């Protein structure tokens, strides 16, 4: 829900909490991903929405009317669909999202910056969940340290992104909030290398009734009530950073026979498949996506040294001349 600035007296929500996360888009240290970033390899190709309420405390007021399902499909363009209190959007993609180095996808909303302080913005928030079967969904752990003492009203109050983590809508319009599937690794029923659905669930920002809670049980304080046609979270788009190419499983089956040991202490062995008839490029990256080494695999048996790397998580990014790719996660002891 976006209102003209000249209609709203600017108020700043005073922050007293100690926890700090990445700051607003445009501020040093932000994790915001621009809608024009080359990191984004594809956008949601389908969207279904079950709208919530203009005011969950009074369902008789009805539901938001701004936007169509199609407004959340394709690239972020500030054409949005408003979810309303507790509204839900489910997005699908042309191929599955997989777990790569760093963020794997980003959710875009249409918040706007405080003209008097670039570190603050008018923000409406949502939980984010993923599924690899379209049935079972798993929510990213979210945190909100915005004070609960005073309700953030439906207009006129700016929030500080440093007190918000893993909630869509953390960043202003044109900038996506990133999500890393690695945070959900090991969840029974979820294949983080085969995510087919992303679900966005509007946060009910009330601190008195119908309250939404973060992972630690804190009340999430965001604009409430928003009894307007564009009330609630305004979904613009979801961009995929690691999106499987068609035929990528064939690429793996043809070219990669074995990668061992994992975890690795010193040397990693990579065996190429008998069907591999061309060199395979290999990049080793850290969890931020920084490239640490680059090599070409052309022999059936390859030994890669990990002796210079510190203990932690690394990613092997394999690719061929046709642009097919495969990513494997490696733990260094």
Kinemage of the C-alpha trace (Angstrom):
@kinemage 1
@onewidth
@group {chain A} dominant
@subgroup {mainchain}
@vectorlist {calphas} color= white
{ca unk a 1} P 0.000 0.000 0.000
{ca unk a 2} L 1.598 3.228 -1.176
{ca unk a 3} L 0.235 6.684 -0.416
{ca unk a 4} L 1.384 10.060 -1.712
{ca unk a 5} L 4.018 11.553 0.541
{ca unk a 6} L 2.430 14.983 0.616
{ca unk a 7} L -0.651 13.518 2.266
{ca unk a 8} L 1.243 11.947 5.151
{ca unk a 9} L 3.159 13.722 7.920
{ca unk a 10} L 6.499 11.970 8.236
{ca unk a 11} L 7.023 10.049 11.438
{ca unk a 12} L 10.009 7.893 12.278
{ca unk a 13} L 9.670 4.755 14.376
{ca unk a 14} L 12.204 5.013 17.192
{ca unk a 15} L 14.336 1.879 17.404
{ca unk a 16} L 15.623 0.638 20.745
{ca unk a 17} L 16.484 -2.996 20.036
{ca unk a 18} L 20.090 -4.133 19.909
{ca unk a 19} L 19.973 -6.710 17.089
{ca unk a 20} L 21.080 -5.369 13.737
{ca unk a 21} L 20.823 -6.884 10.280
{ca unk a 22} L 21.626 -5.576 6.798
{ca unk a 23} L 20.523 -1.950 6.207
{ca unk a 24} L 18.183 -0.436 3.633
{ca unk a 25} L 18.875 -0.548 -0.121
{ca unk a 26} L 21.454 2.033 -1.120
{ca unk a 27} L 23.170 1.990 2.272
{ca unk a 28} L 26.613 0.418 2.700
{ca unk a 29} L 26.305 -3.192 3.817
{ca unk a 30} L 22.864 -3.800 2.329
{ca unk a 31} L 21.977 -7.191 0.862
{ca unk a 32} L 19.262 -5.719 -1.377
{ca unk a 33} L 19.230 -7.084 -4.939
{ca unk a 34} L 18.351 -4.651 -7.711
{ca unk a 35} L 15.652 -5.698 -10.164
{ca unk a 36} L 18.229 -5.114 -12.936
{ca unk a 37} L 20.922 -7.264 -11.299
{ca unk a 38} L 22.677 -9.782 -13.530
{ca unk a 39} L 22.345 -12.225 -10.614
{ca unk a 40} L 18.698 -12.782 -11.497
{ca unk a 41} L 18.401 -15.562 -14.066
{ca unk a 42} L 14.618 -15.781 -14.270
{ca unk a 43} L 11.304 -14.629 -12.819
{ca unk a 44} L 8.164 -16.328 -11.559
{ca unk a 45} L 6.075 -17.591 -14.460
{ca unk a 46} L 2.886 -18.285 -12.520
{ca unk a 47} L 1.044 -16.805 -9.533
{ca unk a 48} L -2.137 -17.603 -7.648
{ca unk a 49} L -3.373 -15.377 -4.829
{ca unk a 50} L -5.826 -15.914 -2.018
{ca unk a 51} L -6.496 -12.425 -0.740
{ca unk a 52} L -6.770 -11.622 2.927
{ca unk a 53} L -8.740 -8.790 4.512
{ca unk a 54} L -8.631 -5.008 4.476
{ca unk a 55} L -8.775 -5.344 8.257
{ca unk a 56} L -8.662 -8.819 9.755
{ca unk a 57} L -10.427 -7.462 12.859
{ca unk a 58} L -13.445 -6.561 10.705
{ca unk a 59} L -13.837 -8.934 7.724
{ca unk a 60} L -17.038 -7.122 6.729
{ca unk a 61} L -14.834 -4.444 5.145
{ca unk a 62} L -13.867 -6.937 2.463
{ca unk a 63} L -10.578 -7.594 0.708
{ca unk a 64} L -8.077 -5.488 -1.274
{ca unk a 65} L -8.787 -4.977 -4.954
{ca unk a 66} L -5.509 -3.633 -6.321
{ca unk a 67} L -3.753 -5.818 -8.884
{ca unk a 68} L -4.114 -9.103 -10.722
{ca unk a 69} L -2.263 -12.392 -10.369
{ca unk a 70} L -0.396 -11.551 -13.565
{ca unk a 71} L 1.073 -8.426 -11.938
{ca unk a 72} L 3.374 -10.669 -9.878
{ca unk a 73} L 4.553 -12.640 -12.930
{ca unk a 74} L 7.701 -11.639 -14.785
{ca unk a 75} L 10.243 -8.967 -13.927
{ca unk a 76} L 9.748 -6.437 -11.130
{ca unk a 77} L 8.070 -3.358 -12.627
{ca unk a 78} L 6.121 -1.809 -9.705
{ca unk a 79} L 2.870 -3.378 -10.947
{ca unk a 80} L 1.670 -5.146 -7.826
{ca unk a 81} L -1.076 -7.303 -6.390
{ca unk a 82} L -2.099 -6.433 -2.823
{ca unk a 83} L -2.543 -9.405 -0.501
{ca unk a 84} L -4.388 -7.862 2.454
{ca unk a 85} L -4.166 -9.075 6.055
{ca unk a 86} L -2.992 -12.730 6.029
{ca unk a 87} L -3.242 -12.941 2.226
{ca unk a 88} L -1.229 -15.636 0.452
{ca unk a 89} L 0.496 -15.754 -2.940
{ca unk a 90} L 1.982 -18.933 -4.442
{ca unk a 91} L 4.514 -18.502 -7.232
{ca unk a 92} L 5.859 -21.069 -9.670
{ca unk a 93} L 8.756 -21.024 -12.120
{ca unk a 94} L 9.691 -22.419 -15.523
{ca unk a 95} L 12.144 -24.771 -13.791
{ca unk a 96} L 13.136 -25.417 -10.163
{ca unk a 97} L 15.217 -23.075 -8.019
{ca unk a 98} L 18.255 -24.718 -6.452
{ca unk a 99} L 20.611 -24.001 -3.583
{ca unk a 100} L 23.709 -22.177 -4.795
{ca unk a 101} L 26.279 -19.938 -3.142
{ca unk a 102} L 24.578 -17.148 -1.186
{ca unk a 103} L 21.035 -15.983 -1.919
{ca unk a 104} L 18.968 -18.177 -4.250
{ca unk a 105} L 15.973 -15.925 -4.957
{ca unk a 106} L 14.620 -12.500 -4.048
{ca unk a 107} L 11.128 -11.125 -3.337
{ca unk a 108} L 10.188 -7.613 -4.482
{ca unk a 109} L 7.638 -5.237 -2.907
{ca unk a 110} L 6.949 -1.512 -3.480
{ca unk a 111} L 8.020 0.184 -0.247
{ca unk a 112} L 9.417 3.709 -0.454
{ca unk a 113} L 12.314 5.534 1.181
{ca unk a 114} L 11.932 8.250 3.818
{ca unk a 115} L 12.960 11.399 1.895
{ca unk a 116} L 14.589 12.734 5.065
{ca unk a 117} L 16.581 9.605 5.940
{ca unk a 118} L 17.717 7.046 3.374
{ca unk a 119} L 18.110 4.363 6.068
{ca unk a 120} L 14.343 4.280 6.694
{ca unk a 121} L 11.399 3.358 4.498
{ca unk a 122} L 7.676 2.684 4.524
{ca unk a 123} L 7.628 -1.110 4.604
{ca unk a 124} L 4.969 -3.811 4.542
{ca unk a 125} L 6.212 -7.271 5.379
{ca unk a 126} L 5.516 -10.910 4.554
{ca unk a 127} L 6.730 -14.360 5.543
{ca unk a 128} L 8.366 -16.455 2.819
{ca unk a 129} L 8.029 -20.229 2.471
{ca unk a 130} L 9.235 -22.738 -0.118
{ca unk a 131} L 8.185 -26.183 -1.307
{ca unk a 132} L 9.682 -28.859 -3.530
{ca unk a 133} L 6.361 -30.653 -4.070
{ca unk a 134} L 3.720 -27.905 -3.965
{ca unk a 135} L 2.174 -29.494 -0.869
{ca unk a 136} L 4.573 -29.192 2.048
{ca unk a 137} L 5.894 -25.685 2.735
{ca unk a 138} L 8.774 -24.600 4.937
{ca unk a 139} L 9.089 -21.065 6.316
{ca unk a 140} L 12.330 -19.106 6.484
{ca unk a 141} L 13.236 -18.147 10.062
{ca unk a 142} L 12.284 -14.486 10.425
{ca unk a 143} L 13.255 -11.812 12.938
{ca unk a 144} L 11.673 -8.463 13.788
{ca unk a 145} L 13.124 -6.165 16.446
{ca unk a 146} L 10.916 -3.166 15.700
{ca unk a 147} L 9.581 -2.110 19.145
{ca unk a 148} L 6.158 -3.482 20.063
{ca unk a 149} L 5.236 -0.672 22.453
{ca unk a 150} L 3.514 1.539 19.865
{ca unk a 151} L 1.500 0.270 16.906
{ca unk a 152} L 2.915 1.221 13.504
{ca unk a 153} L -0.101 2.887 11.844
{ca unk a 154} L -1.311 2.278 8.313
{ca unk a 155} L 0.512 5.320 6.985
{ca unk a 156} L 3.163 7.837 7.909
{ca unk a 157} L 5.696 5.760 9.844
{ca unk a 158} L 9.066 4.637 8.498
{ca unk a 159} L 10.871 1.482 9.602
{ca unk a 160} L 14.569 0.676 9.798
{ca unk a 161} L 15.584 -2.393 7.783
{ca unk a 162} L 18.417 -3.109 10.214
{ca unk a 163} L 15.844 -4.473 12.675
{ca unk a 164} L 14.244 -6.853 10.176
{ca unk a 165} L 15.557 -10.137 8.779
{ca unk a 166} L 14.169 -12.787 6.414
{ca unk a 167} L 10.897 -10.947 5.878
{ca unk a 168} L 9.918 -9.979 2.341
{ca unk a 169} L 9.300 -6.256 1.995
{ca unk a 170} L 12.411 -5.329 4.001
{ca unk a 171} L 13.686 -3.275 1.054
{ca unk a 172} L 12.201 -0.410 -0.951
{ca unk a 173} L 10.651 -0.753 -4.403
{ca unk a 174} L 12.942 -2.021 -7.137
{ca unk a 175} L 15.095 -3.935 -4.664
{ca unk a 176} L 14.484 -7.534 -3.680
{ca unk a 177} L 14.876 -9.147 -0.282
{ca unk a 178} L 17.199 -12.160 -0.723
{ca unk a 179} L 16.570 -15.647 0.650
{ca unk a 180} L 19.163 -18.412 0.989
{ca unk a 181} L 17.875 -21.989 0.779
{ca unk a 182} L 20.871 -23.161 2.782
{ca unk a 183} L 19.008 -21.897 5.872
{ca unk a 184} L 16.441 -24.662 5.323
{ca unk a 185} L 18.918 -27.468 4.640
{ca unk a 186} L 18.078 -30.761 6.333
{ca unk a 187} L 14.331 -30.177 6.609
{ca unk a 188} L 12.573 -33.534 6.052
{ca unk a 189} L 10.262 -33.236 3.066
{ca unk a 190} L 12.153 -30.374 1.405
{ca unk a 191} L 14.680 -30.724 -1.424
{ca unk a 192} L 16.522 -27.395 -1.450
{ca unk a 193} L 17.936 -28.244 -4.874
{ca unk a 194} L 14.489 -28.714 -6.390
{ca unk a 195} L 12.287 -25.862 -5.121
{ca unk a 196} L 9.209 -25.557 -7.311
{ca unk a 197} L 7.007 -23.170 -5.308
{ca unk a 198} L 7.559 -19.969 -3.320
{ca unk a 199} L 4.758 -18.896 -0.983
{ca unk a 200} L 4.440 -15.321 0.322
{ca unk a 201} L 2.215 -14.812 3.393
{ca unk a 202} L 1.229 -11.311 4.505
{ca unk a 203} L 2.289 -10.336 8.003
{ca unk a 204} L -0.545 -9.034 10.180
{ca unk a 205} L 1.275 -6.133 11.796
{ca unk a 206} L -1.092 -5.639 14.721
{ca unk a 207} L 0.612 -5.696 18.129
{ca unk a 208} L -2.644 -6.210 20.050
{ca unk a 209} L -4.869 -8.778 18.311
{ca unk a 210} L -4.367 -11.277 15.467
{ca unk a 211} L -0.646 -10.737 15.898
{ca unk a 212} L 1.978 -12.302 13.609
{ca unk a 213} L 5.058 -13.570 15.451
{ca unk a 214} L 8.632 -13.978 14.270
{ca unk a 215} L 10.559 -17.212 14.787
{ca unk a 216} L 11.491 -16.251 18.348
{ca unk a 217} L 7.934 -15.317 19.320
{ca unk a 218} L 8.312 -11.533 19.045
{ca unk a 219} L 5.370 -9.556 17.689
{ca unk a 220} L 6.004 -8.211 14.186
{ca unk a 221} L 5.038 -4.546 14.157
{ca unk a 222} L 4.281 -3.221 10.679
{ca unk a 223} L 1.589 -0.906 9.227
{ca unk a 224} L -1.850 -1.737 10.655
{ca unk a 225} L -4.642 -1.296 9.889
{ca unk a 226} L -4.456 -0.708 6.128
{ca unk a 227} L -8.147 -0.572 5.095
{ca unk a 228} L -7.383 0.591 1.556
{ca unk a 229} L -7.790 -1.042 -1.891
{ca unk a 230} L -4.018 -1.649 -1.816
{ca unk a 231} L -3.850 -2.879 1.781
{ca unk a 232} L -1.316 -5.384 3.030
{ca unk a 233} L 1.817 -6.709 1.339
{ca unk a 234} L 2.090 -5.523 -2.269
{ca unk a 235} L 3.765 -8.293 -4.263
{ca unk a 236} L 5.710 -7.048 -7.275
{ca unk a 237} L 7.799 -10.056 -8.344
{ca unk a 238} L 10.027 -12.962 -7.329
{ca unk a 239} L 13.367 -13.307 -9.092
{ca unk a 240} L 15.341 -16.573 -9.173
{ca unk a 241} L 19.123 -16.393 -8.866
{ca unk a 242} L 19.787 -20.125 -9.189
{ca unk a 243} L 17.295 -21.531 -11.687
{ca unk a 244} L 17.835 -24.964 -13.170
{ca unk a 245} L 18.466 -25.134 -16.892
{ca unk a 246} L 16.344 -27.575 -18.844
{ca unk a 247} L 18.256 -30.834 -19.070
{ca unk a 248} L 20.533 -30.054 -16.126
{ca unk a 249} L 19.956 -33.503 -14.600
{ca unk a 250} L 21.056 -35.074 -17.884
{ca unk a 251} L 24.164 -32.907 -17.705
{ca unk a 252} L 25.027 -34.247 -14.252
{ca unk a 253} L 24.280 -37.864 -15.120
{ca unk a 254} L 26.376 -37.670 -18.275
{ca unk a 255} L 29.374 -35.781 -16.935
{ca unk a 256} L 29.759 -36.440 -13.201
{ca unk a 257} L 30.162 -39.949 -11.808
{ca unk a 258} L 31.482 -39.307 -8.312
{ca unk a 259} L 32.605 -36.471 -6.019
{ca unk a 260} L 34.258 -37.624 -2.784
{ca unk a 261} L 34.976 -37.401 0.106
{ca unk a 262} L 32.421 -34.943 1.434
{ca unk a 263} L 33.250 -33.587 3.992
{ca unk a 264} L 36.801 -33.167 2.673
{ca unk a 265} L 39.970 -32.662 4.717
{ca unk a 266} L 42.636 -32.151 2.048
{ca unk a 267} L 41.934 -33.451 -1.479
{ca unk a 268} L 38.622 -33.843 -3.300
{ca unk a 269} L 38.283 -36.492 -6.005
{ca unk a 270} L 36.074 -35.767 -9.014
{ca unk a 271} L 35.340 -38.533 -11.508
{ca unk a 272} L 33.912 -37.566 -14.883
{ca unk a 273} L 31.342 -39.794 -16.519
{ca unk a 274} L 32.069 -41.931 -19.551
{ca unk a 275} L 29.595 -39.844 -21.521
{ca unk a 276} L 31.623 -36.680 -21.001
{ca unk a 277} L 33.065 -35.797 -24.407
{ca unk a 278} L 34.206 -32.238 -23.715
{ca unk a 279} L 36.080 -30.381 -20.949
{ca unk a 280} L 34.079 -29.317 -17.896
{ca unk a 281} L 34.763 -25.951 -16.266
{ca unk a 282} L 34.871 -25.838 -12.474
{ca unk a 283} L 34.563 -22.813 -10.201
{ca unk a 284} L 34.983 -23.091 -6.445
{ca unk a 285} L 33.165 -20.372 -4.497
{ca unk a 286} L 32.572 -19.510 -0.868
{ca unk a 287} L 29.097 -19.035 0.630
{ca unk a 288} L 28.962 -15.414 -0.580
{ca unk a 289} L 29.541 -16.453 -4.193
{ca unk a 290} L 33.136 -15.187 -4.311
{ca unk a 291} L 35.173 -17.230 -6.799
{ca unk a 292} L 38.189 -18.786 -5.063
{ca unk a 293} L 39.563 -20.862 -7.929
{ca unk a 294} L 38.876 -21.786 -11.538
{ca unk a 295} L 40.012 -24.842 -13.477
{ca unk a 296} L 39.096 -27.077 -16.396
{ca unk a 297} L 38.473 -30.795 -15.884
{ca unk a 298} L 39.517 -32.854 -18.894
{ca unk a 299} L 40.633 -36.164 -17.355
{ca unk a 300} L 38.445 -39.032 -16.100
{ca unk a 301} L 40.053 -38.731 -12.642
{ca unk a 302} L 40.667 -35.285 -11.099
{ca unk a 303} L 42.123 -34.381 -7.705
{ca unk a 304} L 41.347 -30.895 -6.316
{ca unk a 305} L 43.296 -29.538 -3.348
{ca unk a 306} L 41.342 -28.029 -0.459
{ca unk a 307} L 44.379 -27.720 1.811
{ca unk a 308} L 44.504 -23.917 1.513
{ca unk a 309} L 40.848 -23.424 2.455
{ca unk a 310} L 39.538 -22.764 5.939
{ca unk a 311} L 36.897 -25.008 7.486
{ca unk a 312} L 33.411 -24.188 6.235
{ca unk a 313} L 30.981 -24.507 3.332
{ca unk a 314} L 32.046 -24.214 -0.319
{ca unk a 315} L 30.325 -24.690 -3.665
{ca unk a 316} L 31.520 -26.449 -6.815
{ca unk a 317} L 29.986 -24.906 -9.935
{ca unk a 318} L 30.364 -27.162 -12.977
{ca unk a 319} L 29.518 -25.974 -16.499
{ca unk a 320} L 30.024 -27.048 -20.102
{ca unk a 321} L 30.433 -25.135 -23.362
{ca unk a 322} L 26.655 -25.165 -23.909
{ca unk a 323} L 26.006 -23.274 -20.678
{ca unk a 324} L 24.603 -26.245 -18.749
{ca unk a 325} L 25.445 -25.994 -15.049
{ca unk a 326} L 25.462 -28.064 -11.891
{ca unk a 327} L 26.259 -27.018 -8.309
{ca unk a 328} L 27.482 -29.248 -5.483
{ca unk a 329} L 27.874 -28.213 -1.834
{ca unk a 330} L 31.109 -29.272 -0.114
{ca unk a 331} L 32.073 -29.098 3.558
{ca unk a 332} L 35.743 -28.481 4.387
{ca unk a 333} L 36.830 -29.975 7.712
